[in-house]
Amino acid sequence: MTKVGETYRCLICGNVVKVVENGAGTLVCCGQPMKLEKGKKKK
């Protein structure tokens, strides 16, 4: 589940996504799950 303020990055192309609304599921880019960037969560 994604949470508001989290930042995800695609390890293939480098796209970055910042979550603005909570949601279920997995963020995917270039056919692969995106990686949650540690320490980038807004509190």
N, CA, C and O of each residue as an XYZ file, in Angstrom:
172
protein
N       0.844     -1.189      0.000
C       0.000      0.000      0.000
C       0.882      1.243      0.000
O       1.827      1.342      0.783
N       0.575      2.171     -0.865
C       1.302      3.434     -0.892
C       0.683      4.414      0.089
O      -0.514      4.362      0.372
N       1.518      5.308      0.604
C       1.056      6.299      1.571
C       1.447      7.688      1.103
O       2.482      7.871      0.463
N       0.609      8.668      1.428
C       0.851     10.058      1.047
C       2.250     10.476      1.500
O       2.646     10.231      2.640
N       2.985     11.107      0.592
C       4.308     11.631      0.910
C       5.455     10.712      0.534
O       6.605     11.152      0.503
N       5.174      9.435      0.243
C       6.242      8.524     -0.146
C       6.736      8.861     -1.546
O       5.989      9.385     -2.373
N       8.003      8.553     -1.799
C       8.604      8.788     -3.104
C       9.116      7.460     -3.641
O       9.821      6.729     -2.945
N       8.757      7.153     -4.885
C       9.172      5.912     -5.540
C       9.988      6.248     -6.773
O       9.716      7.237     -7.453
N      11.003      5.413     -7.067
C      11.867      5.623     -8.230
C      11.931      4.347     -9.053
O      11.986      3.244     -8.509
N      11.924      4.509    -10.372
C      12.121      3.394    -11.296
C      13.624      3.160    -11.419
O      14.370      4.080    -11.754
N      14.069      1.938    -11.150
C      15.486      1.619    -11.219
C      15.981      1.461    -12.649
O      17.187      1.370    -12.881
N      15.055      1.427    -13.619
C      15.449      1.276    -15.019
C      15.611      2.642    -15.697
O      16.673      2.937    -16.245
N      14.565      3.474    -15.663
C      14.616      4.750    -16.383
C      14.806      5.967    -15.472
O      15.106      7.058    -15.956
N      14.633      5.789    -14.162
C      14.838      6.895    -13.234
C      13.616      7.751    -12.963
O      13.712      8.734    -12.228
N      12.456      7.405    -13.541
C      11.237      8.168    -13.244
C      10.989      8.181    -11.740
O      11.265      7.202    -11.047
N      10.463      9.302    -11.245
C      10.172      9.457     -9.823
C       8.697      9.782     -9.663
O       8.143     10.594    -10.405
N       8.061      9.135     -8.681
C       6.647      9.359     -8.389
C       6.517      9.720     -6.915
O       7.057      9.030     -6.050
N       5.802     10.796     -6.634
C       5.496     11.178     -5.257
C       4.014     10.917     -5.031
O       3.179     11.398     -5.796
N       3.680     10.169     -3.997
C       2.299      9.770     -3.718
C       1.543     10.951     -3.118
O       1.981     11.550     -2.136
N       0.390     11.278     -3.729
C      -0.454     12.366     -3.231
C      -1.790     11.852     -2.692
O      -2.563     12.617     -2.116
N      -2.063     10.552     -2.880
C      -3.288      9.943     -2.363
C      -2.991      8.486     -2.036
O      -2.418      7.770     -2.858
N      -3.381      8.034     -0.828
C      -3.164      6.638     -0.427
C      -3.822      5.693     -1.411
O      -4.859      6.005     -1.996
N      -3.206      4.529     -1.588
C      -3.802      3.555     -2.493
C      -3.232      2.171     -2.289
O      -2.150      2.007     -1.725
N      -3.969      1.174     -2.752
C      -3.518     -0.211     -2.689
C      -2.811     -0.551     -3.985
O      -2.958      0.158     -4.981
N      -2.052     -1.618     -3.978
C      -1.384     -2.054     -5.192
C       0.077     -1.660     -5.205
O       0.615     -1.164     -4.215
N       0.712     -1.890     -6.350
C       2.139     -1.636     -6.523
C       2.343     -0.677     -7.687
O       1.734     -0.834     -8.745
N       3.201      0.315     -7.486
C       3.544      1.224     -8.580
C       4.522      0.502     -9.499
O       5.499     -0.087     -9.038
N       4.250      0.552    -10.812
C       5.067     -0.165    -11.787
C       5.492      0.794    -12.890
O       4.703      1.623    -13.343
N       6.748      0.675    -13.319
C       7.284      1.454    -14.427
C       8.253      0.552    -15.180
O       8.967     -0.231    -14.555
N       8.294      0.641    -16.491
C       9.181     -0.189    -17.324
C       8.995     -1.680    -17.045
O       9.932     -2.466    -17.187
N       7.773     -2.066    -16.646
C       7.461     -3.465    -16.405
C       7.972     -4.015    -15.083
O       7.864     -5.217    -14.836
N       8.531     -3.153    -14.218
C       9.075     -3.589    -12.936
C       8.479     -2.754    -11.804
O       8.158     -1.583    -12.006
N       8.326     -3.347    -10.604
C       7.854     -2.551     -9.462
C       8.837     -1.418     -9.161
O      10.051     -1.598     -9.255
N       8.306     -0.264     -8.801
C       9.159      0.870     -8.442
C       9.649      0.694     -7.008
O       8.994      0.038     -6.198
N      10.807      1.283     -6.699
C      11.429      1.127     -5.386
C      11.131      2.340     -4.514
O      11.306      3.485     -4.933
N      10.674      2.064     -3.282
C      10.435      3.128     -2.309
C      11.784      3.699     -1.894
O      12.684      2.955     -1.504
N      11.926      5.011     -1.975
C      13.164      5.646     -1.565
C      13.123      5.871     -0.056
O      12.239      6.550      0.465
N      14.086      5.295      0.619
C      14.175      5.412      2.087
C      14.489      6.853      2.473
O      15.256      7.541      1.799
N      13.881      7.294      3.569
C      14.142      8.637      4.059
C      13.478      9.734      3.248
O      13.721     10.914      3.501
N      12.647      9.375      2.281
C      12.002     10.386      1.445
C      10.534     10.558      1.800
O       9.816     11.306      1.135
N      10.082      9.868      2.848
C       8.664      9.950      3.240
C       8.407     11.238      4.002
O       9.093     11.542      4.978
N       7.420     11.989      3.553
C       7.030     13.224      4.218
C       6.258     12.891      5.478
O       5.369     12.040      5.445
N       6.575     13.537      6.587
C       5.912     13.245      7.861
C       4.870     14.259      8.203
O       4.223     14.151      9.245
